[in-house]
């Protein structure tokens, strides 16, 4: 998802994770759809693969992410773009996990990939990429995001054929002081000056359950797609929302617990704007032709 996330695999630190039975073999490991029983083994693995200062900006590091995956596995028809896969052994314990997406356009996206610590350096990441290409023939390309300082992951993806196509700068700014205009703070003011959010009950329920949500918010003179991440981050999907201080102040009035606005952008110059801080940089990589992966598997 282009939601403010870089996949968990792209931030790997190589730290310890939950214990899983390790047979020392890979021939007894099979790629299969993610199931409820696999999630019991995840524990804190997603958090352990990402530096603490970046966890608050990632969807797959929020408190309810595993519950969200459980929802996807139970109601797959409601999530037609998701392709959740694990590599698991005979005991059911997962060795690796990947969250692929395939929209109708065929432009596949790897949203998250994790190899459990005791199974690393056995080619499981490449195996998941190959399995994706072969199983989902409707996919025409595959792209992903990776932190620029993760040389191991970039080396793996480069050797698989992916090439960098864009750079994204992770930017944050403190939400400006709330200004007049929110009916939540001043009920005597006209409601039209407040922040209008369609389906607000569903938005808040999703955030409470999973730790993230997204919505279109309209202020008095502007509108933008934003989201709630964790306890205090507002994710600005569009640059216009991130740079409009009047709009952000209305967001701050509406959600007084929010402290930080986050935005990922290819525009490096925005990092030099007053009050804007650069917290990380990622690169978008893409495999424009999946035939090599498919032919390698077929032969």
Rosetta silent file (secondary structure, phi, psi, omega in degrees, C-alpha in Angstrom):
SEQUENCE: XXXXXXXXXXXXXXXXXXXXXXXXXXXXXXXXXXXXXXXXXXXXXXXXXXXXXXXXXXXXXXXXXXXXXXXXXXXXXXXXXXXXXXXXXXXXXXXXXXXXXXXXXXXXXXXXXXXXXXXXXXXXXXXXXXXXXXXXXXXXXXXXXXXXXXXXXXXXXXXXXXXXXXXXXXXXXXXXXXXXXXXXXXXXXXXXXXXXXXXXXXXXXXXXXXXXXXXXXXXXXXXXXXXXXXXXXXXXXXXXXXXXXXXXXXXXXXXXXXXXXXXXXXXXXXXXXXXXXXXXXXXXXXXXXXXXXXXXXXX
SCORE:     score description
SCORE:     0.000 S_00000001
   1 L     0.000  142.813 -179.327    0.000    0.000    0.000 S_00000001
   2 L   -85.899   42.138 -171.600    1.257    3.411   -0.766 S_00000001
   3 L   -95.569   38.966 -177.103    0.193    4.312    2.711 S_00000001
   4 L    78.028   26.928  179.320    3.204    5.610    4.461 S_00000001
   5 L  -127.407  144.756  164.681    4.874    2.345    4.757 S_00000001
   6 L  -110.986  141.542 -172.519    8.091    0.820    3.764 S_00000001
   7 L   -60.645  151.691 -179.078    8.015   -2.941    4.015 S_00000001
   8 H   -60.025  -33.824  179.957    9.293   -4.526    7.197 S_00000001
   9 H   -63.512  -31.819 -176.260   11.911   -6.405    5.216 S_00000001
  10 H   -71.905  -13.561  179.339   13.392   -3.162    3.983 S_00000001
  11 H  -110.490   18.873 -172.131   14.239   -2.098    7.499 S_00000001
  12 L   -58.925  134.744  176.367   15.747   -5.384    8.718 S_00000001
  13 L  -108.035  -11.182 -178.117   18.297   -5.121   11.500 S_00000001
  14 L    78.469   25.265 -179.129   18.928   -8.837   11.896 S_00000001
  15 L   -83.888  168.393 -177.352   17.701   -8.875   15.472 S_00000001
  16 L   -69.806  153.033  178.869   16.299  -11.872   17.282 S_00000001
  17 L  -134.338 -167.996 -179.313   12.686  -12.879   16.825 S_00000001
  18 L   -67.083  152.025 -177.438   10.264  -15.500   18.124 S_00000001
  19 L   -73.952  134.364  175.964   11.407  -19.097   18.262 S_00000001
  20 L  -134.830  142.731  179.409   10.410  -21.349   15.391 S_00000001
  21 L   -57.954  126.335 -177.404   11.354  -24.991   14.857 S_00000001
  22 L  -115.186  109.238 -179.251   14.447  -25.043   12.646 S_00000001
  23 L   -84.165  -11.181 -176.074   15.065  -28.310   10.828 S_00000001
  24 L    79.570    2.383 -178.502   18.110  -26.960    9.010 S_00000001
  25 L  -119.543  159.387  173.976   16.453  -27.865    5.705 S_00000001
  26 L  -116.026  -12.601 -177.857   14.560  -25.915    3.103 S_00000001
  27 L   -74.705  -13.616  176.440   13.063  -28.788    1.120 S_00000001
  28 L   -99.276   11.747  176.927   10.435  -29.301    3.812 S_00000001
  29 L  -101.807  137.192 -175.712    9.336  -25.673    3.628 S_00000001
  30 E  -129.250  140.358  172.777    6.396  -24.808    1.399 S_00000001
  31 E   -78.315  129.595 -178.063    4.953  -21.542    0.078 S_00000001
  32 E  -152.603  162.801  177.107    1.296  -21.323    1.045 S_00000001
  33 E   -62.112  145.780  175.404   -1.431  -18.767    1.761 S_00000001
  34 L   -63.726  135.614  178.591   -1.261  -17.074    5.136 S_00000001
  35 L  -128.301  163.873 -178.495   -3.636  -18.680    7.650 S_00000001
  36 H   -52.182  -42.927 -174.789   -4.774  -17.819   11.167 S_00000001
  37 H   -65.086  -23.906  177.793   -2.503  -20.420   12.742 S_00000001
  38 H   -70.174  -34.225 -173.377    0.585  -18.791   11.239 S_00000001
  39 H   -65.220  -24.302  179.460   -0.110  -15.469   12.941 S_00000001
  40 L   -64.127  -18.838 -178.489    0.351  -16.996   16.391 S_00000001
  41 L   -91.283   -7.288 -170.834    4.077  -17.274   15.605 S_00000001
  42 L   -72.686  -41.816 -179.702    4.580  -13.646   14.629 S_00000001
  43 L    52.063 -128.270 -178.834    4.947  -12.108   18.081 S_00000001
  44 L  -100.742   20.844 -173.200    7.063   -8.957   17.813 S_00000001
  45 H   -59.616  -39.494 -178.267    8.845   -9.989   14.614 S_00000001
  46 H   -66.496  -39.654  178.122    7.570   -7.038   12.577 S_00000001
  47 H   -68.485  -37.080 -175.459    8.691   -4.548   15.215 S_00000001
  48 H   -68.012  -16.743 -177.010   12.079   -6.200   15.644 S_00000001
  49 L   -92.211   -0.272 -175.444   12.924   -5.672   11.975 S_00000001
  50 L  -128.718  138.562  176.882   12.538   -1.873   12.031 S_00000001
  51 L   -58.051  138.846 -174.849   14.492    0.784   13.902 S_00000001
  52 H   -54.326  -37.228 -176.259   12.374    2.088   16.825 S_00000001
  53 H   -69.586  -12.592 -179.258   12.353    5.685   15.591 S_00000001
  54 H  -104.144  -10.457 -173.869   10.682    4.599   12.342 S_00000001
  55 H   -60.995  -34.779 -175.290    8.060    2.240   13.729 S_00000001
  56 L   -69.758  -12.980 -179.284    5.444    4.932   14.260 S_00000001
  57 L   -98.519    1.152 -174.314    5.367    5.709   10.516 S_00000001
  58 L  -111.520  128.948  178.119    4.729    2.117    9.372 S_00000001
  59 H   -59.653  -43.083 -175.096    1.321    0.507    9.081 S_00000001
  60 H   -78.640   11.171  171.915    2.740   -2.968    9.696 S_00000001
  61 H  -113.737    6.837  179.709    4.190   -1.819   13.031 S_00000001
  62 L   -83.634  161.379 -167.695    0.888   -0.688   14.538 S_00000001
  63 L   -62.764  -28.054 -175.448   -0.732   -2.556   17.395 S_00000001
  64 L  -107.371   17.442 -175.516   -3.535   -4.153   15.358 S_00000001
  65 H   -62.154  -41.151  179.716   -1.695   -5.079   12.162 S_00000001
  66 H   -66.190  -35.019  175.190   -1.867   -8.823   12.829 S_00000001
  67 H   -65.247  -34.683  176.304   -5.590   -8.521   13.522 S_00000001
  68 H   -64.992  -43.915  177.700   -5.892   -6.756   10.180 S_00000001
  69 H   -62.154  -37.417  178.391   -4.075   -9.647    8.455 S_00000001
  70 H   -62.904  -37.341  177.614   -6.405  -12.056   10.223 S_00000001
  71 H   -64.085  -41.162  179.721   -9.339  -10.140    8.766 S_00000001
  72 H   -63.959  -41.848 -178.403   -7.831  -10.433    5.277 S_00000001
  73 H   -68.642  -30.451 -177.033   -7.346  -14.192    5.621 S_00000001
  74 H   -84.347  -27.568 -177.792  -10.913  -14.733    6.840 S_00000001
  75 L  -128.770   62.199 -173.942  -12.640  -12.532    4.275 S_00000001
  76 H   -60.496  -30.608 -178.993  -10.445  -12.696    1.156 S_00000001
  77 H   -65.267  -23.423  179.008  -13.244  -11.645   -1.193 S_00000001
  78 H   -85.807   -7.098  179.158  -13.338   -8.279    0.572 S_00000001
  79 L  -130.771   64.548 -170.474   -9.598   -7.769   -0.014 S_00000001
  80 L   -66.556  -17.034 -177.944   -9.182   -8.821   -3.654 S_00000001
  81 L   -86.863  -19.796 -176.099   -5.802   -7.097   -4.102 S_00000001
  82 E   -74.516  140.277  171.264   -4.030   -8.863   -1.233 S_00000001
  83 E  -133.650   86.109 -176.491   -1.844  -11.900   -1.860 S_00000001
  84 E   -88.903  125.522 -177.922   -0.589  -12.971    1.581 S_00000001
  85 E  -133.856  145.455  172.399    1.947  -15.805    1.495 S_00000001
  86 E  -126.975  157.650  164.059    4.146  -17.607    4.009 S_00000001
  87 E  -105.326  118.458 -174.133    6.864  -20.204    3.754 S_00000001
  88 E  -130.829  155.132  178.378    6.038  -22.726    6.465 S_00000001
  89 L   -96.536 -176.629 -177.738    7.288  -26.089    7.664 S_00000001
  90 L   -60.577  -27.168 -179.146    5.437  -29.283    8.628 S_00000001
  91 L   -81.864   -2.368  179.261    4.809  -27.956   12.144 S_00000001
  92 L    88.736  -11.105  179.579    2.967  -24.945   10.715 S_00000001
  93 L   -71.593  130.927 -178.283    5.521  -22.452   11.984 S_00000001
  94 E   -77.371  143.684  173.898    6.328  -19.782    9.380 S_00000001
  95 E  -102.230  -25.646 -179.755    9.876  -19.198    8.189 S_00000001
  96 E  -156.849  156.845 -177.340    9.030  -16.171    6.022 S_00000001
  97 E  -141.977  143.649  175.979    6.065  -13.941    5.218 S_00000001
  98 E  -142.851  139.518  176.210    5.180  -11.607    2.338 S_00000001
  99 E  -112.947   97.491  176.928    2.280   -9.249    1.729 S_00000001
 100 E   -94.791  154.028  173.195    1.912   -8.810   -2.028 S_00000001
 101 E  -128.274  139.622  175.382   -0.737   -6.692   -3.726 S_00000001
 102 E  -134.640   97.776  176.949   -2.029   -7.123   -7.280 S_00000001
 103 L   -76.295  172.627 -179.775   -4.531   -4.456   -8.416 S_00000001
 104 L   -56.885  -26.201 -179.876   -6.503   -4.797  -11.658 S_00000001
 105 L   -67.547  -18.201 -177.467   -3.740   -2.912  -13.508 S_00000001
 106 L    87.336   -1.452  179.908   -1.387   -5.843  -12.901 S_00000001
 107 E   -81.118   92.455 -177.252    1.224   -3.620  -11.232 S_00000001
 108 E   -68.732  149.880  179.328    2.210   -5.856   -8.328 S_00000001
 109 E  -138.187  132.964  175.489    3.543   -4.350   -5.117 S_00000001
 110 E   -94.518  105.108 -175.412    5.431   -5.986   -2.253 S_00000001
 111 E   -82.772  -33.280 -177.474    4.145   -4.208    0.832 S_00000001
 112 E  -156.491  138.979  176.408    5.943   -6.285    3.465 S_00000001
 113 E  -145.140  127.659  179.902    8.459   -9.128    3.553 S_00000001
 114 E  -135.486  131.718  169.280    9.980  -10.727    6.655 S_00000001
 115 E  -109.208  126.557 -179.370   12.267  -13.737    7.024 S_00000001
 116 L   -63.206  143.684 -169.828   12.406  -15.089   10.569 S_00000001
 117 H   -50.460  -44.672 -175.532   15.927  -14.781   12.011 S_00000001
 118 H   -74.025   -3.813  179.562   16.781  -18.485   12.193 S_00000001
 119 H  -113.631    8.649 -179.077   15.833  -18.960    8.518 S_00000001
 120 L   -74.060  160.540 -179.084   17.799  -16.105    6.987 S_00000001
 121 L    64.620   31.840  175.106   20.498  -16.604    4.346 S_00000001
 122 L  -122.974   12.082  176.352   18.697  -19.577    2.829 S_00000001
 123 L    79.101   18.666 -176.218   17.236  -17.847   -0.198 S_00000001
 124 H   -73.266  -32.277  176.935   13.701  -17.611    1.161 S_00000001
 125 H   -62.376  -47.256  178.498   13.184  -13.991    0.094 S_00000001
 126 H   -62.788  -36.560  179.894   14.045  -14.885   -3.492 S_00000001
 127 H   -63.840  -39.052  177.880   11.853  -17.949   -3.225 S_00000001
 128 H   -66.703  -41.197  178.810    8.867  -15.801   -2.240 S_00000001
 129 H   -62.783  -42.605  179.400    9.486  -13.412   -5.143 S_00000001
 130 H   -65.871  -42.563  179.331    9.705  -16.328   -7.580 S_00000001
 131 H   -61.793  -39.842  177.907    6.588  -17.959   -6.153 S_00000001
 132 H   -59.824  -50.169 -177.159    4.701  -14.681   -6.538 S_00000001
 133 H   -60.560  -36.824 -176.093    5.692  -14.323  -10.195 S_00000001
 134 H   -81.865  -35.639 -177.431    4.722  -17.899  -10.997 S_00000001
 135 H   -77.481  -36.884 -174.144    1.489  -18.121   -9.042 S_00000001
 136 L  -110.040   81.351 -175.888    0.033  -14.769  -10.048 S_00000001
 137 L   -68.822  -15.361  177.942    0.368  -14.638  -13.797 S_00000001
 138 L   -74.212  -15.544  177.749   -1.901  -11.595  -13.936 S_00000001
 139 L   -75.393  130.734 -179.703    0.909   -9.519  -12.414 S_00000001
 140 L  -103.775  -26.554  177.426    2.925   -7.697  -15.083 S_00000001
 141 E  -141.147  169.009  174.935    5.416   -5.868  -12.849 S_00000001
 142 E  -141.811  128.687  177.983    6.556   -5.932   -9.231 S_00000001
 143 E  -130.717  165.181 -179.371    7.721   -2.956   -7.180 S_00000001
 144 E  -161.616  167.788  175.860    8.655   -2.315   -3.556 S_00000001
 145 E  -115.220  140.533 -179.441   10.172    0.310   -1.255 S_00000001
 146 E  -142.302  140.668  176.840   13.454   -0.175    0.607 S_00000001
 147 E   -63.367  140.877 -175.510   15.467    2.067    2.935 S_00000001
 148 L   -65.884  -23.557 -178.685   18.539    3.414    1.153 S_00000001
 149 L   -90.656    3.287  178.283   20.864    2.281    3.946 S_00000001
 150 L   -92.428   79.726 -174.530   19.715   -1.345    3.771 S_00000001
 151 H   -64.435  -35.032 -178.973   22.464   -2.580    1.487 S_00000001
 152 H   -63.380  -46.088 -179.519   21.681   -6.268    2.040 S_00000001
 153 H   -66.767  -41.722  179.324   18.062   -5.923    0.896 S_00000001
 154 H   -62.804  -39.902  177.484   19.009   -3.713   -2.055 S_00000001
 155 H   -61.720  -42.444  178.309   21.637   -6.265   -3.094 S_00000001
 156 H   -61.698  -50.072 -176.095   19.079   -9.067   -2.954 S_00000001
 157 H   -66.688  -36.549  177.975   16.482   -7.187   -4.977 S_00000001
 158 H   -63.638  -42.383 -179.901   19.073   -6.018   -7.519 S_00000001
 159 H   -67.048  -20.751  178.196   20.265   -9.593   -8.043 S_00000001
 160 L   -87.186   -8.379  176.592   16.653  -10.593   -8.642 S_00000001
 161 L   112.307   -5.315  179.364   16.323   -8.014  -11.400 S_00000001
 162 L   -74.982  147.928 -179.529   14.691   -5.070   -9.660 S_00000001
 163 E  -130.910  145.254  178.287   16.038   -1.616  -10.490 S_00000001
 164 E   -67.200  135.604  179.773   15.668    1.715   -8.675 S_00000001
 165 E  -124.514  -14.126 -178.997   13.157    4.022  -10.332 S_00000001
 166 E  -164.887  157.525  175.914   12.551    6.753   -7.727 S_00000001
 167 E  -117.242  137.453  179.052   13.669    8.107   -4.367 S_00000001
 168 E  -118.474  133.680  178.817   11.264    9.006   -1.584 S_00000001
 169 E  -104.828  126.288 -179.359   12.091   11.374    1.274 S_00000001
 170 E   -88.357  115.902 -174.464   10.387   10.764    4.605 S_00000001
 171 E  -119.812  146.797  174.582    9.478   14.126    6.080 S_00000001
 172 E  -135.105  157.855  171.434    7.868   15.188    9.339 S_00000001
 173 E  -150.758  150.861  174.414    6.766   18.447   10.890 S_00000001
 174 E   -68.226  138.162  175.171    5.108   19.347   14.162 S_00000001
 175 L   -62.112  135.157 -179.474    1.426   19.983   13.734 S_00000001
 176 L   -65.536  160.357  177.984    0.852   23.749   13.939 S_00000001
 177 L   -58.169  133.655 -178.011   -0.958   25.218   16.892 S_00000001
 178 L   -59.152  135.012  179.363   -4.663   24.617   16.505 S_00000001
 179 L  -111.352  168.448 -178.982   -6.472   27.654   15.170 S_00000001
 180 L   -58.378  143.826  175.767  -10.101   28.674   15.350 S_00000001
 181 L   140.111  -11.450 -178.259  -12.417   26.668   13.170 S_00000001
 182 L   -97.346  125.131  178.367  -13.033   23.285   14.737 S_00000001
 183 L   -66.087  -18.909  177.870  -16.547   22.575   16.042 S_00000001
 184 L   -70.146  -32.693 -179.278  -15.010   20.048   18.450 S_00000001
 185 L   -91.967  -32.618 -177.568  -13.155   22.849   20.227 S_00000001
 186 L  -131.931   85.378 -174.799  -15.688   25.647   19.696 S_00000001
 187 L   -63.686  -14.388  179.960  -19.228   24.254   19.346 S_00000001
 188 L   -85.117   -6.500  179.023  -20.635   27.752   18.857 S_00000001
 189 L   -84.247  156.025  179.611  -18.725   28.227   15.577 S_00000001
 190 L   -59.471  134.922 -178.783  -20.298   27.304   12.221 S_00000001
 191 H   -61.802  -26.579 -177.913  -19.847   23.613   11.461 S_00000001
 192 H   -64.496  -17.935  179.715  -18.787   24.489    7.917 S_00000001
 193 H   -88.806   -4.333 -179.911  -15.499   25.825    9.308 S_00000001
 194 L   -88.895 -174.428  179.906  -14.601   22.521   10.907 S_00000001
 195 L   -90.330  119.409 -179.934  -13.024   19.401    9.476 S_00000001
 196 E   -95.443  124.435 -178.684  -15.523   17.294    7.545 S_00000001
 197 E  -126.285  118.512  178.418  -14.740   13.571    7.489 S_00000001
 198 L   -71.887  139.700  178.360  -16.923   11.155    5.609 S_00000001
 199 L    57.346   42.761 -177.398  -17.737    7.920    7.478 S_00000001
 200 H   -56.062  -43.741  179.477  -16.091    9.210   10.645 S_00000001
 201 H   -57.975  -41.325  178.892  -17.395    6.404   12.919 S_00000001
 202 H   -67.202  -38.409  178.813  -15.865    3.758   10.636 S_00000001
 203 H   -60.607  -48.081 -177.610  -12.612    5.714   10.410 S_00000001
 204 H   -69.789  -35.846  178.293  -12.270    5.948   14.185 S_00000001
 205 H   -64.943  -40.756  178.972  -13.305    2.328   14.710 S_00000001
 206 H   -65.313  -42.537  179.076  -10.658    1.116   12.274 S_00000001
 207 H   -63.274  -41.609  179.903   -7.969    3.203   13.946 S_00000001
 208 H   -64.502  -38.226 -176.301   -8.934    1.921   17.385 S_00000001
 209 H   -77.707  -39.485 -170.195   -8.920   -1.703   16.206 S_00000001
 210 H  -117.727  -14.938  179.036   -5.825   -1.707   13.995 S_00000001
 211 L    90.761    5.136  177.829   -3.827    1.431   14.776 S_00000001
 212 E  -154.685  154.318  175.544   -4.227    3.015   11.342 S_00000001
 213 E  -164.111  163.946  176.394   -6.895    4.471    9.075 S_00000001
 214 E  -141.316  153.242 -175.781   -7.194    6.791    6.096 S_00000001
 215 E  -166.358  164.616  172.998   -9.853    9.214    4.940 S_00000001
 216 E   -96.850  124.081 -179.497  -10.566   12.357    2.928 S_00000001
 217 E  -114.586  136.215 -179.759  -10.836   15.400    5.174 S_00000001
 218 E  -119.320  125.487  174.521  -12.280   18.726    4.048 S_00000001
 219 L   -97.005 -164.234 -177.489  -11.587   22.017    5.794 S_00000001
 220 L   -64.632  -38.091 -174.836  -13.068   25.443    5.144 S_00000001
 221 L  -129.610    1.654 -177.127  -10.974   26.052    2.014 S_00000001
 222 L  -150.109  164.430  178.386   -9.029   22.859    1.345 S_00000001
 223 E  -147.006  158.488  179.126   -9.290   19.097    1.419 S_00000001
 224 E  -169.919  158.562  176.147   -6.859   16.209    1.364 S_00000001
 225 E   -88.195  119.813  179.699   -6.407   12.494    1.962 S_00000001
 226 E  -132.521  176.076  178.851   -4.848   11.905    5.336 S_00000001
 227 E  -151.327  164.188  174.881   -4.665    9.098    7.854 S_00000001
 228 E  -105.121  130.141  178.189   -4.121    8.350   11.512 S_00000001
 229 E  -124.378  122.144  176.097   -1.059    6.294   12.440 S_00000001
 230 L    58.929 -145.521 -171.868   -0.505    5.049   15.957 S_00000001
 231 L   -86.211  -23.287 -171.684   -0.935    7.373   18.895 S_00000001
 232 L  -148.789    7.446 -176.731    0.120   10.727   17.479 S_00000001
 233 E  -100.904  137.421  169.259    0.980   10.748   13.759 S_00000001
 234 E  -107.031  119.403  179.869   -1.109   12.239   10.946 S_00000001
 235 E   -90.249  119.490  178.446   -0.134   10.722    7.608 S_00000001
 236 E   -99.354  108.216 -178.477   -0.450   13.206    4.733 S_00000001
 237 L   -73.077  -23.600 -176.610   -0.746   11.280    1.490 S_00000001
 238 L  -118.013  142.074 -179.041   -0.635   14.470   -0.566 S_00000001
 239 H   -60.864  -35.916 -178.364    1.971   17.228   -0.478 S_00000001
 240 H   -59.705  -37.426  178.907   -0.733   19.903   -0.495 S_00000001
 241 H   -70.139  -38.195 -177.871   -2.054   18.648    2.848 S_00000001
 242 H   -69.249  -30.171 -176.274    1.439   18.513    4.377 S_00000001
 243 H   -97.072   -8.535 -178.795    2.288   22.081    3.358 S_00000001
 244 L   -90.093   98.698 -175.725   -1.074   23.711    4.161 S_00000001
 245 H   -67.576  -32.611  176.270   -0.644   24.933    7.740 S_00000001
 246 H   -63.603  -44.047  178.320   -4.239   26.149    7.973 S_00000001
 247 H   -62.932  -45.014 -178.858   -5.474   22.702    7.003 S_00000001
 248 H   -65.884  -33.652  178.423   -3.096   21.012    9.469 S_00000001
 249 H   -67.356  -33.145  176.243   -4.167   23.309   12.284 S_00000001
 250 H   -69.073  -37.805  174.508   -7.768   22.238   11.683 S_00000001
 251 H   -60.475  -42.035 -179.599   -6.624   18.619   11.808 S_00000001
 252 H   -64.336  -35.446  177.386   -4.922   19.412   15.129 S_00000001
 253 H   -67.283  -42.470 -176.428   -8.139   20.887   16.492 S_00000001
 254 H   -70.864  -37.243 -179.698  -10.148   17.883   15.409 S_00000001
 255 L  -123.146   80.810 -172.774   -7.625   15.354   16.726 S_00000001
 256 L   -65.885  -13.145  177.378   -5.940   17.046   19.718 S_00000001
 257 L   -83.310   -9.528 -179.553   -3.836   13.962   20.512 S_00000001
 258 L   -78.301  137.751 -177.741   -1.980   14.264   17.172 S_00000001
 259 L  -122.463  -26.111 -169.685    1.491   15.823   17.345 S_00000001
 260 E  -130.598  134.646  171.370    3.308   15.013   14.095 S_00000001
 261 E  -100.217  135.231 -177.756    2.498   15.299   10.385 S_00000001
 262 E  -122.178  142.767  177.892    4.241   12.777    8.113 S_00000001
 263 E  -152.501  136.736  175.289    4.674   12.815    4.343 S_00000001
 264 E  -108.974  126.446 -171.658    6.695   10.742    1.874 S_00000001
 265 E  -145.794  150.236  173.414    7.646   12.642   -1.300 S_00000001
 266 L   -80.745   -4.035 -175.170   10.068   12.508   -4.258 S_00000001
 267 L   -91.211   97.498 -177.267   10.676   16.266   -3.837 S_00000001
 268 H   -61.707  -32.387 -176.728   13.942   16.609   -1.918 S_00000001
 269 H   -62.896  -23.716 -179.467   13.608   20.379   -1.749 S_00000001
 270 H   -64.976  -23.919  179.525   10.630   20.139    0.572 S_00000001
 271 H   -66.888  -18.186  179.355   13.001   18.958    3.311 S_00000001
 272 H   -90.398   -0.119  179.924   14.488   22.461    3.380 S_00000001
 273 L   -70.439  149.556  179.350   11.206   24.183    4.176 S_00000001
 274 L   -56.398  131.438  177.012   10.919   25.830    7.623 S_00000001
 275 L    82.818   -2.770 -177.962    9.837   23.364   10.293 S_00000001
 276 L   -99.413  134.782 -179.002   10.266   20.292    8.047 S_00000001
 277 E  -123.402  140.079  176.087   12.665   17.517    9.080 S_00000001
 278 E   -89.517  122.236 -178.277   14.044   14.599    7.048 S_00000001
 279 E  -109.163  -20.367  177.014   13.797   11.338    9.036 S_00000001
 280 E  -171.047  170.034  178.427   14.665    8.736    6.391 S_00000001
 281 E  -137.134  136.755  177.433   15.013    8.043    2.684 S_00000001
 282 E  -127.380  161.412  177.285   13.730    5.090    0.693 S_00000001
 283 E  -121.080  135.529  173.470   14.087    3.956   -2.881 S_00000001
 284 E   -86.739  125.064  177.988   11.334    2.526   -5.054 S_00000001
 285 E  -115.107  148.666 -176.219   12.576   -0.519   -6.964 S_00000001
 286 E  -142.084  140.762  169.782   10.751   -2.231   -9.810 S_00000001
 287 E  -106.917  108.430 -172.432   10.955   -5.410  -11.825 S_00000001
 288 L   -83.407  -11.254 -179.442    9.392   -4.481  -15.148 S_00000001
 289 L  -141.586  115.302 -177.097    9.437   -8.000  -16.603 S_00000001
 290 L   -88.849    1.624 -173.766    8.588  -11.057  -14.510 S_00000001
 291 H   -65.027  -32.904 -179.915    9.386  -13.573  -17.243 S_00000001
 292 H   -65.175  -42.340  176.881   12.920  -14.276  -15.969 S_00000001
 293 H   -62.899  -40.956 -178.331   11.610  -15.289  -12.554 S_00000001
 294 H   -69.414  -40.317 -178.994    8.948  -17.444  -14.177 S_00000001
 295 H   -69.982  -36.309  178.114   11.294  -19.148  -16.611 S_00000001
 296 H   -62.227  -37.587  179.098   13.853  -19.868  -13.868 S_00000001
 297 H   -73.087  -40.672 -176.307   11.134  -21.627  -11.893 S_00000001
 298 H   -67.405  -28.735 -178.940    9.718  -23.488  -14.875 S_00000001
 299 L   -88.727    0.000    0.000   13.107  -24.894  -15.832 S_00000001
